[in-house]
């Protein structure tokens, strides 16, 4: 039973934390936001897979997580920060 709880926690928090860190969050806020991020990315990806008539499984889930992490990194890397000085 304990192993099932640990695996569930890892499947929920690790991908969400990876997306948060890739998007530029510090580790603790990324871990705090990991649950809602995980549910949001997985829910949107499952809906999109159904709309595109793609069977849901580990493959589409991994692609969705990799895409979310890449998108978070690219947005963090190339968009200016809102609180950055104008002449920076």
N, C-alpha and C positions, 0 to 999 in steps of 0.2 A: 504494500500500500504506500509506503514511504517513497519507494522508487518511482511509482506512478506520479506522485505529487511532485517529485523533483523533476522528472521528465516534462511534465506539464508546465511547470514554472519556467524551465529552460526554453521550451518551445514558445512560450508566451513572451518572456522578457528579453531573451537574447536578440532575436531579430528586430524588435522594437528599439532596443538600446543601440544596436548597430546603425539603424536608420537615423536615430537622434544624434549620435556622434558624427556620422557622415554629414549631417545637416549643420554641424557646427555647435551643437550643445556641449556643455561640459558633462563629465561622466555622471554626476549625481542627478542633475535635471534630466539627462537622457534616460537614466534608469527609472526616474519617477514617471516620465511620460511614456515609457516603453509599453505598458499595458494598453492604453488607449490607442497608441500608434499601431500596435500589432493588430488590434481588433479592426481599426479603420482600414489599414492596408489590406488585410485579409478579406474583409467584407467587400471592399470595392473591387478587389481582384476576382473574388468569386462571382460577384454580379457581372463584371465585364466578361468573364469566361462564359457565363451562361448566355449573355447577350450575343457573344460571338460563336456560340455553339461549340465551345471547347470543353472537353470533359475535365472536371476539376480533380486535381490530385497533387502529388508532390512536385511534379514538373512545373505546372503553372504557378504553384505557390512559390517555388524558388525563383522563378523568373520575375514574379511580382515583387518579391523582396529585393532582388538584385536591382530591378528597375527603380524601386522606391529609394534605395540607398544611393544609386547613381544620380537620380534626380535631386535628392537632397544635397549631395556633394556638389553637383554642378551649380545649383542655386546658391549655395553657401559661397562657392568659389568665385562666381562671376557677377553676382548682384551686389551692389554697394550696400553697406550697412546703413540702417536708418539713423544711427546716432554718430556716424563718422563725420569728422569735420569736412567742410566743403572743399578745402584746398589740399586734402590728403591724397 
